[in-house]
Amino acid sequence: MPIRPTAIRPVLLATAVLALLSALPAFAATADTDLIRADHVAAPDTPQAAAAVLAARRYATFWHTGDARYATAALSPQFVDRTLPAGRAQGPQGPLDASRAFRAAVPDMRVEVEDMVVAGDRVSVHLRFRGHFTGEFGRTHGQNQPIDFQAFDLYRIADGKIAENWHLEDNQTLLRQMGLQP
């Protein structure tokens, strides 16, 4: 029995849709429920604020997991770190390198967003980093010391992505906990 052309169309359409879906980045399939949630969020009920919160949650989830897909989804390709530490690459590569280095020292790092405030195109985020120093930081080997320090970030959002970041970390507490400062 010959196959009618009209019977082939739905099969071709289904095959094309499946091919397109499988070609999407893996991140596209990640549910909103997989992202870090803030303990407290103050944001207007607008599409712009929702996009800003989503970008901030993706970036926090990147720091929480080390998964570069979240950084790619959160950061603009023209991302600028306005408080760039010495030796860190500018642009999206900088946070990727920093996360990799920090995770080498604290492999079980967890990140919590304690507060998030959205005002216009700005998002302020109070973060808490926790884990254990069991890896290497420079020439220092961890001895399973608990790590618990805070950071504050201020993002400028453009087109739903973080275009600029100003950040302050409590490095004195971190270095003391790692045994690198008295």
Summary of the structure (lengths in Angstrom):
residues: 182
radius of gyration: 20.7
end to end distance: 84.7
largest distance: 84.7
contacts: 511
relative contact order: 0.15
helix: 40%
strand: 32%
